[in-house]
Amino acid sequence: METVKPQPKGYVLSECLGSGSFGTVYKARSSTTQTGGESSRGNYVAVKCILRRQIVRYKESEDNLIAEISLLKKLKHPHIVELVDFSWDLNFIYLILEYCADKDLEELLKKQGHFSESETKQLIRQLASALQYLRSKSIGHFDLKPQNILVACKKPNPVLKLGDFGFARSFSVEDKAVGLRGSLLYMAPEMLLRRQFDPKADLWSVGVILYRCLYGRTPFIGNMQSIRRQLQAVRGSVPLPTTLSLSVDCRDLMIRLLRVDPKQRIEFDHFFSHPFVDMQHYPSAACLARGDSYAKMAIAADEAGRVHQAFLLYREALEYYMPCLLCSENVCWNRDDLRDKMCQYLNRAEALKRSLANRDPKTPLTRSTNQVDIARLFSVINK
């Protein structure tokens, strides 16, 4: 327990959100916020108060804290907890972090037990979005687990924020490191068995999180020796229970994530493009830009009289627009403008489809499993 009360300058602490070996996290608000009535959620922050005397005793903990601050200062992503500020006094170091009102994924799992496949897919895609951003900056997290995935809001759908970068470090795909990082139940086999790892250790942890969300438990339980023995008995990939009926894509991804040998484990690029994750169509400014690019090509083909090509390109554009329209999170684009644009392109695509059907009934216009259903789009847009 802390014997000295933390007093971060500029903030008023309220309820305790959690505590650990080196300090405590509090809900707080700016001391400049007016107190006449309940403050809005946006005025709150989470203040991580770290005891300096505890940190200086352990060189590794000090190094991890410095790494966490330096990394968080560089990161800005909708699914990563933002470092608002940091400060210190004689007794504490304070990390002023974005406040997530609904605790963490572990709390949700404890309450609900497990999630459906569709719910799990939404959560894993958010985590994949954060990981894709980290990989673009050559950063490995190395402590992925439900307790470190915070929930900013639960309704209408949970919005996740990856936090706790204490074990994170800059790490290219070719780099190797030795030692143990992370939490036992989510730790990659190469760490536990050989104490050597690379960024693909994070992919194992994603596989364990996916397993936990679907089955309500981790693949292995027990102490370190017990889990090592269980891992040594696995040949290839962790066997999946047959108690759930899962899609082919979901099972395939889990099997490829949970390969004990990191050389056989799925690569990051293949993970991001896997049909269960499909980062190409994850709602984002980049996804919207890809839709605009296809729409521009569709218009050019349409004006040139290349009817079949124009139809296919309009359909491709709509495939990128649709997740952006349906996204329930706060977004940087105007949904009404997007809906109007989609209606325009949708009507044109339908007109081209009728024209092609009249010209040549044999022209292949049916959608593949990965293409947007235009009839469904009409019903979605016109809601």
VOGU-3710 file (C-alpha; in Angstrom, 3 decimals, decimal comma):
1> metvkpqpkg> 0,000/0,000/0,000  1,080/3,558/-0,722  2,054/5,453/2,428  2,282/8,782/0,600  -0,787/10,130/-1,163  -0,272/10,881/-4,878  -1,018/14,474/-5,855  -0,511/14,998/-9,591  -0,374/18,689/-10,410  -3,437/19,851/-12,312
11> yvlseclgsg> -5,604/16,809/-11,550  -8,069/15,748/-8,858  -8,033/12,002/-8,171  -11,247/10,107/-7,439  -11,915/6,350/-7,513  -9,202/3,722/-7,725  -9,333/1,802/-11,014  -6,679/-0,784/-10,169  -3,340/-1,335/-8,469  -0,135/-3,297/-8,948
21> sfgtvykars> 3,360/-3,795/-7,543  4,589/-0,299/-8,319  1,534/1,901/-7,927  -2,121/2,575/-8,564  -4,351/3,832/-11,375  -6,997/6,426/-10,496  -9,860/8,008/-12,314  -9,247/11,762/-12,317  -10,327/15,039/-13,835  -8,547/18,259/-14,538
31> sttqtggess> -8,581/20,608/-11,553  -9,557/23,380/-13,969  -12,809/21,552/-14,891  -15,842/23,289/-13,444  -17,383/21,297/-10,639  -20,929/22,648/-10,898  -22,584/19,340/-11,764  -21,422/16,048/-13,180  -18,496/16,377/-15,548  -18,811/14,854/-18,985
41> rgnyvavkci> -17,005/11,588/-19,675  -14,598/13,433/-21,959  -13,199/15,439/-19,010  -11,883/12,359/-17,242  -8,443/10,803/-17,491  -6,777/7,789/-15,913  -3,693/8,633/-13,856  -1,143/5,877/-13,362  0,730/6,785/-10,144  4,049/4,916/-9,960
51> lrrqivryke> 6,073/4,870/-6,750  9,573/6,121/-7,506  11,187/4,281/-4,615  9,829/0,987/-5,944  10,978/1,605/-9,501  14,578/2,512/-8,597  15,026/-0,836/-6,831  14,573/-2,742/-10,085  16,595/-1,701/-13,120  14,355/-3,670/-15,499
61> sednliaeis> 11,215/-1,949/-14,179  12,841/1,454/-14,631  13,831/0,546/-18,195  10,293/-0,686/-18,934  8,760/2,541/-17,634  11,084/4,702/-19,712  10,306/2,556/-22,780  6,565/2,800/-22,110  6,622/6,602/-21,895  8,851/7,045/-24,945
71> llkklkhphi> 6,702/4,695/-27,051  3,325/6,060/-25,949  4,438/9,604/-26,767  4,807/8,506/-30,417  1,565/6,538/-30,742  -1,742/7,938/-31,965  -4,358/5,393/-32,982  -8,092/4,929/-32,257  -7,461/1,501/-30,683  -4,438/2,413/-28,550
81> velvdfswdl> -4,738/4,206/-25,209  -3,410/7,739/-25,624  -0,763/9,186/-23,327  -2,163/12,653/-22,581  0,791/13,824/-20,478  3,269/12,711/-17,851  4,832/14,390/-14,822  6,581/13,596/-11,557  7,203/14,808/-8,042  9,402/13,598/-5,158
91> nfiylileyc> 7,383/10,416/-4,615  5,614/9,505/-7,836  5,836/9,394/-11,598  2,453/10,126/-13,185  1,240/8,862/-16,535  -1,869/10,796/-17,577  -3,758/8,441/-19,868  -6,959/8,407/-21,872  -9,819/7,266/-19,633  -11,665/4,094/-20,633
101> adkdleellk> -14,966/4,013/-18,805  -15,798/0,322/-19,036  -12,637/-1,254/-17,572  -11,119/-4,045/-19,683  -11,809/-7,105/-21,817  -11,069/-9,386/-18,863  -13,970/-7,826/-16,947  -16,306/-8,347/-19,909  -15,226/-11,984/-20,198  -15,752/-12,590/-16,475
111> kqghfseset> -19,286/-11,200/-16,734  -20,257/-12,855/-20,018  -18,153/-16,030/-19,955  -17,449/-16,028/-23,667  -18,538/-14,279/-26,869  -20,190/-15,406/-30,068  -18,029/-15,739/-33,163  -19,433/-12,522/-34,673  -18,776/-10,580/-31,433  -15,275/-12,056/-31,221
121> kqlirqlasa> -14,546/-11,109/-34,825  -15,363/-7,451/-34,100  -13,003/-7,463/-31,113  -10,137/-9,263/-32,889  -10,353/-6,888/-35,853  -9,958/-3,904/-33,501  -6,944/-5,543/-31,883  -5,538/-6,335/-35,349  -5,966/-2,673/-36,323  -3,831/-1,614/-33,336
131> lqylrsksig> -1,224/-4,302/-34,103  -1,044/-3,300/-37,750  -0,276/0,247/-36,647  2,391/-0,977/-34,207  4,012/-3,159/-36,877  4,117/-0,162/-39,235  6,312/1,456/-36,572  8,308/-1,750/-35,887  6,961/-2,072/-32,338  6,177/-5,302/-30,508
141> hfdlkpqnil> 3,827/-5,216/-27,518  4,790/-8,534/-25,833  2,092/-8,425/-23,161  -1,152/-8,917/-25,049  -3,889/-10,207/-22,751  -7,502/-9,253/-21,944  -6,443/-7,215/-18,861  -4,376/-4,928/-21,111  -7,177/-4,401/-23,637  -9,302/-1,605/-22,212
151> vackkpnpvl> -12,929/-0,950/-23,129  -13,710/2,687/-23,912  -17,439/2,019/-24,228  -19,700/-1,030/-24,416  -22,673/0,258/-26,438  -23,713/-0,197/-29,156  -20,559/-2,330/-29,593  -17,419/-2,532/-27,421  -14,616/-0,176/-28,507  -11,239/-1,566/-27,492
161> klgdfgfars> -8,038/0,316/-26,630  -4,724/-1,489/-26,279  -2,822/-0,355/-23,196  0,085/-1,154/-20,842  3,192/-0,823/-22,992  5,567/-1,695/-20,155  7,040/-4,673/-22,052  6,823/-3,095/-25,509  9,915/-2,277/-27,507  11,016/-1,291/-30,990
171> fsvedkavgl> 11,551/-4,533/-32,809  11,916/-5,365/-36,501  10,637/-8,698/-37,831  14,244/-9,951/-38,152  15,213/-9,089/-34,570  15,511/-11,735/-31,863  15,552/-11,268/-28,105  15,978/-13,473/-25,058  14,121/-13,599/-21,774  10,538/-13,747/-20,536
181> rgsllymape> 8,025/-10,977/-21,244  4,318/-10,868/-20,689  1,867/-13,021/-18,754  2,189/-16,776/-18,368  -1,170/-17,868/-19,853  -0,645/-15,701/-22,961  3,125/-16,104/-23,311  4,463/-17,565/-26,561  6,004/-21,077/-26,437  9,350/-19,811/-27,738
191> mllrrqfdpk> 9,639/-17,626/-24,628  8,633/-20,385/-22,222  10,610/-23,203/-23,838  13,667/-21,448/-25,285  13,547/-17,935/-23,752  14,039/-16,522/-27,226  11,429/-14,562/-29,169  10,646/-12,153/-31,983  7,550/-10,053/-32,853  5,559/-13,173/-33,810
201> adlwsvgvil> 5,195/-13,827/-30,071  2,386/-11,238/-30,256  0,554/-13,384/-32,814  0,525/-16,346/-30,414  -1,005/-14,063/-27,755  -3,689/-12,959/-30,235  -4,466/-16,643/-30,814  -4,862/-17,248/-27,074  -7,133/-14,178/-26,779  -9,215/-15,457/-29,715
211> yrclygrtpf> -9,451/-18,888/-28,040  -10,383/-17,322/-24,696  -13,113/-15,155/-26,239  -14,722/-18,132/-27,972  -14,273/-20,897/-25,389  -14,212/-18,879/-22,163  -10,796/-20,210/-21,086  -7,183/-20,273/-22,227  -5,739/-23,346/-24,019  -3,443/-24,150/-21,080
221> ignmqsirrq> -3,688/-23,579/-17,349  -1,296/-24,233/-14,470  2,107/-23,022/-13,336  5,099/-22,473/-15,592  6,380/-26,059/-15,373  2,938/-27,484/-16,084  2,362/-25,253/-19,115  5,822/-26,063/-20,468  4,984/-29,783/-20,288  1,659/-29,207/-22,030
231> lqavrgsvpl> 3,338/-27,205/-24,807  6,021/-29,847/-25,322  3,270/-32,425/-25,898  1,677/-30,385/-28,716  2,497/-31,426/-32,263  1,972/-28,632/-34,773  -0,907/-26,495/-33,526  -2,951/-26,400/-30,324  -5,954/-28,757/-30,762  -9,296/-26,968/-30,780
241> pttlslsvdc> -12,314/-28,201/-28,795  -15,217/-29,551/-30,844  -17,815/-28,050/-28,505  -18,414/-25,008/-30,764  -19,497/-24,840/-34,364  -17,125/-22,257/-35,867  -16,703/-20,970/-39,405  -13,919/-22,361/-41,562  -12,163/-18,966/-41,522  -12,292/-18,665/-37,728
251> rdlmirllrv> -10,923/-22,176/-37,134  -8,224/-21,716/-39,779  -6,988/-18,472/-38,239  -6,902/-19,901/-34,722  -4,968/-22,974/-35,877  -2,426/-20,831/-37,722  -1,995/-18,429/-34,787  -1,556/-21,231/-32,254  1,304/-23,066/-33,951  3,932/-23,840/-31,329
261> dpkqriefdh> 6,836/-23,356/-33,765  7,001/-19,621/-34,601  8,442/-20,463/-38,043  5,195/-22,260/-38,877  2,986/-19,591/-37,308  1,082/-17,243/-39,590  3,032/-14,176/-40,776  1,814/-10,670/-39,909  0,885/-9,800/-43,507  -1,121/-13,003/-43,853
271> ffshpfvdmq> -2,781/-12,362/-40,496  -3,899/-8,876/-41,519  -5,213/-10,140/-44,874  -6,812/-13,328/-43,490  -10,561/-13,468/-44,334  -11,501/-13,513/-40,644  -9,570/-10,267/-40,036  -9,598/-8,576/-43,476  -7,878/-5,304/-42,588  -8,319/-4,092/-46,196
281> hypsaaclar> -12,010/-3,572/-45,408  -11,692/-2,459/-41,799  -13,503/0,904/-41,415  -10,831/3,592/-41,547  -9,737/6,607/-43,545  -7,513/4,264/-45,583  -10,483/2,001/-46,376  -12,507/5,035/-47,453  -9,639/6,230/-49,652  -9,472/2,824/-51,363
291> gdsyakmaia> -13,205/3,094/-52,063  -12,704/6,562/-53,557  -9,894/5,225/-55,749  -12,090/2,444/-57,151  -14,978/4,885/-57,633  -12,715/7,200/-59,642  -11,657/4,291/-61,884  -15,303/3,210/-62,214  -16,367/6,668/-63,385  -13,532/6,764/-65,924
301> adeagrvhqa> -14,483/3,324/-67,280  -18,153/4,325/-67,356  -17,420/7,481/-69,337  -15,278/5,452/-71,774  -18,142/3,023/-72,370  -16,442/0,029/-70,719  -19,690/-1,091/-69,137  -18,670/-4,426/-67,608  -15,442/-3,005/-66,144  -17,320/0,021/-64,767
311> fllyrealey> -19,895/-2,247/-63,082  -17,182/-4,338/-61,404  -15,300/-1,229/-60,238  -18,428/0,393/-58,779  -19,106/-2,835/-56,919  -15,526/-2,892/-55,609  -15,841/0,732/-54,417  -19,077/-0,072/-52,594  -17,374/-3,006/-50,885  -14,916/-0,567/-49,281
321> ympcllcsen> -17,572/2,033/-48,483  -19,996/-0,332/-46,771  -17,994/-1,052/-43,561  -17,315/2,683/-43,202  -21,039/3,391/-43,368  -21,926/0,655/-40,873  -19,166/1,514/-38,388  -20,674/2,355/-34,980  -17,595/4,201/-33,646  -16,862/7,915/-33,828
331> vcwnrddlrd> -15,388/8,471/-37,278  -13,670/11,267/-39,175  -16,013/11,127/-42,175  -19,571/12,349/-42,691  -21,928/9,381/-42,844  -24,687/11,309/-44,623  -22,297/12,370/-47,391  -21,035/8,805/-47,667  -24,587/7,433/-47,843  -25,456/9,895/-50,632
341> kmcqylnrae> -22,332/8,915/-52,553  -23,104/5,223/-52,151  -26,689/5,696/-53,344  -25,407/7,434/-56,470  -22,886/4,683/-57,278  -25,314/1,931/-56,333  -28,002/3,239/-58,682  -25,450/3,516/-61,479  -24,172/-0,019/-60,834  -27,733/-1,379/-60,996
351> alkrslanrd> -28,346/0,463/-64,289  -25,134/-1,000/-65,724  -26,131/-4,449/-64,500  -29,485/-4,235/-66,312  -27,749/-2,994/-69,454  -25,286/-5,883/-69,401  -28,035/-8,426/-68,780  -29,948/-7,128/-71,797  -26,851/-7,184/-74,006  -25,525/-10,596/-73,033
361> pktpltrstn> -27,339/-12,739/-70,457  -24,205/-14,906/-70,144  -22,091/-12,090/-68,712  -20,988/-13,187/-65,172  -22,553/-10,697/-62,758  -23,218/-12,860/-59,719  -21,148/-11,931/-56,696  -18,389/-14,124/-55,302  -18,141/-14,868/-51,587  -15,851/-11,851/-51,123
371> qvdiarlfsv> -17,907/-9,329/-53,102  -20,592/-7,017/-51,875  -24,253/-8,004/-52,224  -25,820/-5,095/-54,092  -29,359/-6,072/-53,112  -28,315/-6,045/-49,445  -26,639/-2,681/-49,922  -29,916/-1,155/-51,115  -31,651/-2,290/-47,936  -28,801/-1,028/-45,682
381> ink> -28,430/2,391/-47,301  -32,138/3,114/-47,420  -32,751/2,337/-43,722
//
